[in-house]
Amino acid sequence: MKWDSNQLNVFLDISTYCNAGCPQCHRTNSNGLGKEDWLPLIQWSVEEFKTAFPPEVLENIHRFKFCGTWGDPIMNKDILEIFEYISNQGPLCLISVDTNGSIRDEDFWWKLGCMFGTKLAVVFAIDGIDQKMHERYRRFTDLDKVLDNMHTLAQTDAMVQSQTILFQHNEDYKDEILKLVKEYGSKKHEFVISDRFHSGNTQHFVDDNGDDFTLTRANSKSLPKGVISGAFKREIETIPVKTVNEPVPAEKVKVVMKPQKTLEHNIKCRWALPRNEVVVNPDGQVLPCCFHANHYYGNWAKNIIKEDPTYKYYIENKNEFNVFKTSIIDIMNSKHFTKTLPESIKGDNPNWSCIKNCSNRIKSEHQLRERHET
C-alpha cells in the first residue's frame, strides 16, 4: 500500500449542495429525504481551489475526479472557472465528473464540452427507463432533462458515460437501459449493485410527502460479469512463443492483474498504487479513500475514526493533512501516508475501515460493478 505523489489522481468533493434527495446518499436524511442537519453547506470558490492547488502542485496531478459524495459538483457556482483554471495551469491534467445530470441547461453542457473536449469525461446517473423508475431512487431529478443534457454533451468531443444503481425494482431492465443511454450518446455504461443495506436486504424511508417506501437490494446474479472495483489478483500466465530452430515453442512469462468477484482475507488497498488516488473532503482534509473519508466526515461514524489508533496523530494535527494549510504533495509524502497506514494494514490490529472495505473479514458481499461499451 503506497502512493506516488507524482501523477496523483485526486477524488475531490467541492460542494455539499445537491438538487437530489437519493435515499441512500450519505447527505440524505431518511426521514423526509432532505439534507442531514449536521452537514454544513459548503462550496469551494475558484480562489479557494487555487489556494489548495497552486500551479506548482497541479504539475503533479494527473486527474481530478469531481464526485458528489456529499453534494453534486455541478451545483458549485464556480465550477466552470475551476475547470478552466485546471486546464490553463495543467494542460495535461484530465477532468472527470460524476453527476446526477439534472442540473443546469443544455447551453451549459454544450459550453462545457466545447471548452475541454477530450480532456473531460462526465458520468450521468440513469436509474430507469422512465421517470417513475428513475425517481424511485434518484429523487427530485428529471430523467428527460438528464438525457437531454447528456445528449448535448455527446455532440462535443467530451467522453460521455452513464451509470445505473441497481435495486430490485430496476434490475430486470438492464437491456432497455443500455439501449436508452446509447440512444442519448453514452459511450460506456456501468451497472452497480448498491451495498448500502446495513442490515438485511430491505431499507425503509419516508419521502418528502410523509409517505413510507422501501428499497430492496438487487440480486448479485443480475450482474453475472460483475467485479469489485479495484479488486485485482496478481497471476502468472505462460504464453507459447515461437523460436528459431526450436521444435517445441518456448514459454514467455506474463504477469496479469485479474479483476475479482470477491475479496480476500488479507487486506489489499483498492486506492493506492496502481490506482494512485486519494480523497479530498469538502473541508479540505486528505484521506486515503472514500471509505476513510466518509467515516471521518460523516456524523454517523466519527467515533470510529476517533477511536482508531491509526488516526490519533492525524486528528490531533489535522491541519498537517488539509490542502488549505499544507501542500497535498507534502501530505502524500508524510509519515501518515508512507508509514502509519501501510504498517496498519500489515499489522496485528489493522484499521477498521480497511478491514471492512478491502477484505472479506466483515462483509461477505461487496459492491459489484459491470461495465458495458455502448
Buried (B, 14 or more C-beta within 10 A) or exposed (E): BEBBBEEBBBBBBBBBBBBBBBBBBBBBBEEBBEBBEEBEEBBBBBEBBBBBBEEEBBEBBBBBBBBBBBBBBBBBEBBBBBBBBBBEBBEEBBBBBBBBBBBBEBEBBBBBBBBBEEBBBBBBBBBBBEEEBBBBBBBBBBBEBBBBBBBBBBBBEBBBBBBBBBBBBBBEBBEBBBEBBBEBBBBBBBBBBBBEBEEEEEBEBBBEEEEEEEBBBBEBEBBEEBBBBBBBEEEEEEEEEEEEEEEEEEEEEEEEEEBBBEBEEEBBBBBBEEBBBBBBBBBBBBBBBBBBBBBBBBEEBBEBBEEBEBBEBBEEEBEBBBBEBBBBBEBBBBEBBBEBBBEBBEEEEBBBBBBBBBBBBEEEBBBBBBBBEB
